[in-house]
Structure formats: structure tokens, C-alpha cells
Amino acid sequence: MGNEVMTHHYPAIEIQETQNMGSFSLFFGFIRRFFWLILIFTLLGLGIGTGLAYKKDQTVYTQTKSVILLARIEGSTQTTNLSFTKKYMPTVQGVITKQTFINAANEIYKDKGGSGYIYAGSIGVQAGSGMILNISYTDADSNVAAAKLDAFLVAAKDVIQNGGLSEGEALITADGVDFKPIDNVPITTSSNGFIKFILLGVLGGLVIGVALAFIIYLLDNAVRDREDLERLTGSTVIAYIDDVDKLRK
């Protein structure tokens, strides 16, 4: 009994909590140490993002026109064709921005004296109620948006009504398609991303600041406090001298 060694087994949850506290302490120590570096780069990113926002951001105009679309099957009734049109509509939505339409639209637009090009990314296609298809074009100039949309609609009508949708492009095919543009929807305006540029700037600055701080942290082998010493040695430090210079005085 005299030589017995007293041992104490700590519960697993206590050990886990200690490890978690160490991780949190390490994390907050990292943030505290490099706070100003991260803040400076974040503010720098904010400044760059704001500058780009004022330089790049502009009001854009979207011109939309409604189109009546009717897909027909030979020998079918009007009711059957209306039902078939609803099934055919996704075919038009799926392929209308393909290069077949864009090339034809650009030729028409150039023939009318237009400058620049029609881009697929500026075209919007959305199904409305019944047989209505809403097609839009967005540009930095309202008149250009309207002119490009008109050229695109002429090209789309020609391709669709004349069987330009091949078997490989169309989800389903029709014997005939009526494509009739009707009234314009009032033109709308919007911003092309003022907030987006600012958020990207802040995020970019924050990421660069944290990455730079982490690189400095990995390359720095100096021992600055008790936590660093315990982490490097794996031992518990009971006491340490915080400032040797003060001790010498």
C-alpha cells in the first residue's frame, strides 16, 4: 500500500473541451496578432472595389417584347395545337440563344446600320401566360437595346417559322410555327452591379490579408508567449518571465 501510485483518469469530454479551448485560443490569438494587417487589406479591398464600382457600374436598359407563339400539327384542331404549343415552348426557350439565331440576327442588325454585336448573354427568354413568350435584350443604351432586340426577333421568326430548328436542337418538332411579335413592354432600367464590385473588393482584400497573415505566421518561429511555448514543447508552463528588460532594471 505504501508504494501504490495514485492515478486519475480524466473523462473524455473534459479532454475534448480542453482541446477545443486550445483551438479557440490559438484562433483568437492569431486574429489578435494580425488584426491590423487583415484590417488594412480589407479596407484596401473596399477602396479598390468602390473605385471599380464607380468606374464600371452603369445604368443598363432592358427592352422586352411579347411574342405570340403557336406550334401546329397538321390536321389537328385549334385546341390540340394550343395544348401542343405549351409542350413546344421549352424547345424555343432552350435553343433561341444558340449561334444559329445570333449569326442571323447580327447580319440583320449590320444591314440596318447597327454598330457592335448582339450577344447571347444579353438576351432573355421567358414564357408568359398561354402562348406568350417574352424576349428581352439588355444594353447600356436604350435605343441600341431596342434595335438589337428587333433584329433578333426578325432572325428568330425567320429561323423558327422556316423549320430552322433541327432534330438535334429541338426537344420536339412541329409541322408549322407562328411567331408574331406584339406590343413592347415598357423599357426597364437597372444597375449592372455597384454592390457586387464593393463586396468583391472587400472579400478579396479580406482573403489576401488572411492569407498573408497565415504565411507570416507559418514562417515565424519566434516564441512570444506562454501559449506558443506550450504548443511547441507539449509541456505545461508553470511560470515564465514576461519582460526580461524590466527584470534587468
C-alpha positions as CSV (number, residue, x, y, z in Angstrom):
1,M,0.0,0.0,0.0
2,G,2.9,2.3,0.6
3,N,4.2,2.1,-3.0
4,E,0.9,2.5,-4.7
5,V,0.8,5.1,-7.4
6,M,-2.3,7.3,-7.4
7,T,-3.7,7.7,-10.9
8,H,-6.6,9.8,-12.1
9,H,-8.4,9.2,-15.3
10,Y,-10.0,12.4,-16.8
11,P,-13.3,11.9,-18.6
12,A,-13.1,12.0,-22.4
13,I,-15.4,15.1,-22.5
14,E,-13.1,17.0,-20.3
15,I,-10.1,16.3,-22.6
16,Q,-12.2,17.3,-25.6
17,E,-13.2,20.6,-24.0
18,T,-9.5,21.3,-23.2
19,Q,-8.5,20.7,-26.9
20,N,-11.4,22.8,-28.1
21,M,-10.4,25.7,-25.8
22,G,-6.8,25.4,-27.1
23,S,-8.0,25.7,-30.7
24,F,-10.2,28.7,-29.9
25,S,-7.3,30.3,-28.0
26,L,-5.0,29.7,-30.9
27,F,-7.5,31.2,-33.4
28,F,-8.2,34.3,-31.4
29,G,-4.5,34.7,-30.7
30,F,-3.9,34.7,-34.5
31,I,-6.7,37.2,-35.1
32,R,-5.4,39.5,-32.3
33,R,-1.9,39.3,-33.6
34,F,-2.6,40.1,-37.2
35,F,-5.8,42.2,-36.7
36,W,-4.3,45.4,-38.2
37,L,-2.8,43.6,-41.2
38,I,-6.1,42.0,-42.0
39,L,-8.0,45.2,-41.4
40,I,-5.7,47.2,-43.7
41,F,-6.0,44.8,-46.6
42,T,-9.8,44.6,-46.1
43,L,-10.1,48.4,-46.2
44,L,-7.7,48.5,-49.2
45,G,-10.1,46.0,-51.0
46,L,-13.0,48.2,-50.0
47,G,-11.4,51.2,-51.6
48,I,-10.5,49.3,-54.8
49,G,-14.0,47.8,-55.0
50,T,-15.6,51.2,-54.6
51,G,-13.4,52.7,-57.2
52,L,-14.2,49.9,-59.7
53,A,-17.9,50.3,-58.9
54,Y,-17.9,54.0,-59.8
55,K,-15.8,53.3,-62.9
56,K,-17.5,50.2,-64.2
57,D,-21.1,50.5,-62.8
58,Q,-23.6,52.0,-65.2
59,T,-27.3,52.0,-65.8
60,V,-28.4,49.4,-68.2
61,Y,-31.7,49.2,-70.2
62,T,-33.8,46.2,-70.9
63,Q,-36.2,46.3,-73.8
64,T,-38.8,43.4,-73.8
65,K,-41.2,42.4,-76.4
66,S,-44.0,39.9,-76.1
67,V,-44.4,37.3,-78.8
68,I,-47.4,35.1,-79.7
69,L,-46.1,31.6,-80.4
70,L,-48.4,28.9,-81.9
71,A,-46.9,25.5,-82.8
72,R,-49.1,23.5,-85.2
73,I,-49.6,19.8,-86.1
74,E,-51.1,19.2,-89.5
75,G,-54.7,18.1,-89.3
76,S,-55.1,18.9,-85.6
77,T,-57.8,21.1,-84.0
78,Q,-57.1,24.6,-82.5
79,T,-57.5,23.2,-79.0
80,T,-54.9,20.4,-79.7
81,N,-52.5,22.9,-81.2
82,L,-52.8,25.2,-78.1
83,S,-52.0,22.2,-75.9
84,F,-49.1,21.3,-78.2
85,T,-47.8,24.8,-78.0
86,K,-47.3,24.6,-74.3
87,K,-45.1,21.5,-74.8
88,Y,-43.2,23.2,-77.7
89,M,-42.5,26.4,-75.7
90,P,-39.4,24.9,-73.8
91,T,-37.9,24.0,-77.2
92,V,-37.8,27.7,-78.2
93,Q,-36.6,28.7,-74.8
94,G,-33.8,26.1,-74.9
95,V,-32.3,26.9,-78.3
96,I,-33.2,30.5,-79.1
97,T,-29.8,31.9,-77.9
98,K,-27.8,29.4,-80.0
99,Q,-25.4,30.6,-82.6
100,T,-27.8,29.9,-85.4
101,F,-30.0,32.8,-84.2
102,I,-27.2,35.1,-83.1
103,N,-25.4,34.9,-86.5
104,A,-28.7,35.7,-88.4
105,A,-29.6,38.5,-86.0
106,N,-26.1,40.1,-86.4
107,E,-26.4,40.1,-90.2
108,I,-29.8,41.8,-90.0
109,Y,-28.5,44.3,-87.4
110,K,-25.5,45.2,-89.5
111,D,-27.7,45.7,-92.6
112,K,-29.7,48.2,-90.7
113,G,-26.6,50.2,-89.9
114,G,-26.1,49.0,-86.3
115,S,-22.7,49.0,-84.6
116,G,-21.4,46.4,-82.3
117,Y,-22.7,42.8,-81.9
118,I,-25.7,41.0,-80.5
119,Y,-24.6,38.8,-77.5
120,A,-26.4,35.7,-76.3
121,G,-25.7,36.7,-72.7
122,S,-27.8,39.9,-73.1
123,I,-30.8,38.0,-74.4
124,G,-33.6,36.9,-72.0
125,V,-36.3,34.4,-72.8
126,Q,-39.2,33.8,-70.5
127,A,-42.5,32.1,-71.0
128,G,-45.6,34.1,-70.2
129,S,-49.2,33.0,-69.9
130,G,-50.7,30.9,-72.6
131,M,-49.0,31.3,-75.9
132,I,-47.0,34.4,-74.9
133,L,-43.2,34.3,-74.9
134,N,-41.3,37.4,-73.5
135,I,-38.0,38.1,-75.2
136,S,-35.7,40.9,-74.0
137,Y,-32.3,42.5,-74.7
138,T,-30.2,44.4,-72.3
139,D,-27.7,47.1,-73.2
140,A,-26.1,50.3,-71.9
141,D,-28.1,52.3,-74.4
142,S,-31.9,52.1,-74.6
143,N,-32.1,52.7,-78.3
144,V,-29.4,50.1,-79.0
145,A,-31.3,47.6,-76.8
146,A,-34.5,48.2,-78.8
147,A,-32.7,47.9,-82.2
148,K,-30.8,44.7,-81.3
149,L,-34.0,43.2,-79.9
150,D,-35.9,43.9,-83.2
151,A,-33.1,42.4,-85.3
152,F,-33.0,39.3,-83.1
153,L,-36.8,38.9,-83.3
154,V,-36.7,39.1,-87.1
155,A,-34.0,36.5,-87.2
156,A,-35.7,34.2,-84.7
157,K,-39.0,34.5,-86.6
158,D,-37.3,33.5,-89.9
159,V,-35.5,30.6,-88.4
160,I,-38.4,29.2,-86.4
161,Q,-41.1,29.6,-89.0
162,N,-39.0,28.2,-91.7
163,G,-38.1,25.0,-89.9
164,G,-34.7,26.1,-88.7
165,L,-34.8,24.0,-85.6
166,S,-33.2,20.8,-86.5
167,E,-34.0,17.4,-84.9
168,G,-30.8,17.7,-82.8
169,E,-31.7,21.2,-81.4
170,A,-35.5,20.8,-80.8
171,L,-36.9,18.9,-77.9
172,I,-39.9,18.3,-80.0
173,T,-40.7,19.3,-83.6
174,A,-43.8,20.9,-85.1
175,D,-45.2,20.9,-88.7
176,G,-45.5,24.7,-88.5
177,V,-44.9,27.6,-86.1
178,D,-46.5,31.0,-86.0
179,F,-44.1,33.6,-84.4
180,K,-45.7,37.0,-84.1
181,P,-44.1,39.8,-82.0
182,I,-46.7,42.2,-80.5
183,D,-46.5,45.2,-78.2
184,N,-43.3,46.3,-76.4
185,V,-43.2,46.0,-72.7
186,P,-42.1,49.4,-71.1
187,I,-38.3,49.6,-71.0
188,T,-36.8,49.0,-67.6
189,T,-33.5,50.3,-66.1
190,S,-31.2,48.6,-63.6
191,S,-27.6,48.7,-62.3
192,N,-25.1,46.2,-63.5
193,G,-23.5,45.6,-60.1
194,F,-22.5,48.5,-57.9
195,I,-22.8,46.5,-54.7
196,K,-21.2,43.5,-56.4
197,F,-18.0,45.3,-57.1
198,I,-17.8,46.6,-53.5
199,L,-18.5,43.1,-52.0
200,L,-15.9,41.5,-54.3
201,G,-13.4,44.2,-53.2
202,V,-14.0,43.6,-49.5
203,L,-13.9,39.8,-49.9
204,G,-10.7,40.0,-52.0
205,G,-9.0,42.2,-49.5
206,L,-10.0,40.0,-46.6
207,V,-8.8,36.8,-48.3
208,I,-5.4,38.4,-49.2
209,G,-5.0,39.8,-45.7
210,V,-5.7,36.5,-44.0
211,A,-3.6,34.6,-46.5
212,L,-0.6,36.9,-46.0
213,A,-1.0,36.8,-42.2
214,F,-1.1,33.0,-42.3
215,I,2.1,32.9,-44.4
216,I,3.8,35.2,-41.9
217,Y,2.5,33.0,-39.1
218,L,3.9,29.8,-40.6
219,L,7.3,31.3,-41.3
220,D,7.7,32.9,-37.9
221,N,9.3,30.5,-35.3
222,A,9.7,33.1,-32.5
223,V,8.2,32.3,-29.1
224,R,6.2,35.2,-27.9
225,D,4.0,34.0,-25.1
226,R,3.2,31.0,-22.8
227,E,0.8,29.5,-25.3
228,D,3.5,29.4,-28.0
229,L,5.9,27.7,-25.6
230,E,3.4,25.1,-24.5
231,R,2.4,24.4,-28.1
232,L,6.0,23.9,-29.2
233,T,7.1,21.8,-26.2
234,G,4.0,20.0,-25.4
235,S,4.5,20.7,-21.7
236,T,2.7,22.9,-19.2
237,V,4.5,26.1,-18.3
238,I,4.0,26.9,-14.6
239,A,5.8,30.3,-14.6
240,Y,7.6,32.5,-17.1
241,I,9.3,35.9,-17.3
242,D,7.2,38.2,-19.4
243,D,9.7,41.0,-19.9
244,V,13.4,40.3,-19.4
245,D,14.4,44.0,-19.8
246,K,12.2,45.1,-16.9
247,L,13.8,42.4,-14.8
248,R,17.3,43.7,-15.5
249,K,16.3,47.2,-14.4
